[in-house]
Amino acid sequence: MSTMTLIRTEAARVTEPAPRFTDLLAAEWIKLRSLRSTYWVLALAALVAIVININAVHTDLTYIDHPPAPMPGMRPHKYDPLFHGLGNIAADLMAVAAGSLGAITVFGEYTTGMIRTTFAAVPDRRGVIAAKVLLISGITGLAGAAVSTVSFFATNAMLASRHVGLSIADEGCLRAVLSYAAIVPTCALIGMALGALLRHATASIVSLVMLMFIMPLMFGGDRYRWLKEIGTHLPLATVQRLTINPNSSATMGKYAPSVLDSWVTMGVWALVAVVTTTVVVRRRDV
């Protein structure tokens, strides 16, 4: 290579503008859009979650119309639209779908080797991770908001004719809808952190399932306070607390966290996940 060619190459590098954050977002969107199975799975999971919640309330209509006789010495059962309309099964489904999507966006690039091309084009790794975080949290947040909003209004519209439905202005309802939506991007960010740490598809998904569903089984019961408090500060336990109807008899038992504590815990999980992803990607070799 001649001296003139070297000079021109260096001049091109100097004058080439640095990629804007919007360019990074567009690049991440192209990567995600090219994997059609990923967002189709998220969309399908959102649809199934809505159907699960609506079907749960629809099944309960018979029992609302013909309630069973209360046991001797017990008060008649009061139906809770929040507990049935924003159910745990649908939330668990969205947690797995969002967490898997978050993990795939990280370990997928390492598996295919595309991460080398990405960092060669954009040496600023923090910018790349920031674009991934914003895109994934935005997409999963929209999915969570759709599931939460549609489930709440659809189920309570069904219950309105039975005079047991709730309004979004009722105590605890807006909080329940927001938290039911917020847990979805939180789980997506946790999935990204696991994908960055493990860089393996099976290990990342298994670790996600263990964190979300196996660990809560190990930290239950009211006998030991420290065990119970660990369990109530796991990701899905936060949304369970925030969706409890204040006017119902449902509780999380002894040593239950406060509403503020659960909001802070959810935010800490999301923040720690983002920091972990950023630090791991910056310090590890590709």
SULRARA-V943047 format. One line per field, one symbol per residue. burial: + if it has 24 or more other ideal C-beta (glycine too) atoms within 12 Angstrom, else -. A space follows every 10 residues. Layout:
burial: ???
This chain:
burial: ---------- ---------- ---++-++-- ++-----++- +++-++-+++ ++++-++--+ +--+------ --------++ ++++++++++ ++++++++++ ++++++++++ ---++--++- -+--+-++++ +++++++-++ ++++++++++ ++++++-++- ---+++---- -++-++++++ ++++++++++ +++++++++- ---++-+++- +++--+--+- -------++- ++++++++++ +++++----+ -+--+++-+- -++-+++-++ --++-+++-+ +----+
